[in-house]
């Protein structure tokens, strides 16, 4: 859909730098998708996943947090990070 909008240029420039977006359009799409993703996560967290606090504690794998189990290396730590909003290259 094509539309005309007035967007603060400083904010748009900052979003382009943060995300690595090459175009203004891409920056706006990334920002909108990120807001939608965050809202969805907020909804999921608010629902509590249907688990009690004790069940949530037991469902968490301490080995997935390097601050809790630093002696056990994680497999995904060595992976290259993809630019924000971009798929990881294989």
N, C-alpha and C positions, 0 to 999 in steps of 0.2 A: 504494500500500500504506500503510495506516495503522499507526503504531507510536508507542510512547512512548519518549522518550529523555531522558537528563539531559545537558544541554549547558551549559557554562560561559556564564553570561549576559554577562560582560564580553567574551568572545571573540565571541559571537554579535552583540553590539552593534557591536563593531569591524568584523566582516564586513559588517554592514548598512550602516555608514558608508562603508566602502571601496567596496563594490559599488553602493551606491545602492538596494539591495533595499528594497522597501516592507514586506515581511512577513518573519517569521522563517522561514517555509517557503521563500520565494524565496531567502533568504540561504543556507540549508542546501543547496538544490539548486544554486545557483551555486558554492558551495564544493566540493561533490562533483564537479560537472562539471569544474571547474578542475583538481582533483586527477587526474581521469581523463585530461584533455587533457595535463597535464604528463607523466604516466606514458607516454602514447602518444608524445609528442615525445622523451622519453628513450629509448624503444625504437627510434625511427627514427634518432636520432643515434647510438645504440650500433651500429646496423647499418651506419652509415657511408654509406648510400645507394649502396653498391656502387661508389664512386668512389675513386680514389687521391688522396692529398693534392694532387698536381699538377692532377688533373682537377677537384677541388673548387675550387682557386684559379682555374682558368680558367673555371669555371662561374659565378663570382661577378661581377656587374656592378658595378664601382666607382661608376657613376653613381647606383646605388640607395642609396648611403650619403653623406649630405650632408657628413660629416666628411672624406670622401676627395675629393669633387668639389663643393666649396661654390659654385663659380661656375656650376654647372649646376642650375637650379631643378628640383625634383621636382614632378610633377603632383599627387601625393596629399598634399603638405604642407599645401595650402590647405583640404583637406576638414575639416569639423567632426568632432571626435572624438565617437563615440557613448559613452554611459555604459557603464561596465564591464559586460560580459555582455549588453548590449542590442544589437540590430541597428542599423546606421546608417540614419537616415531619409534618404529620397531626395527 
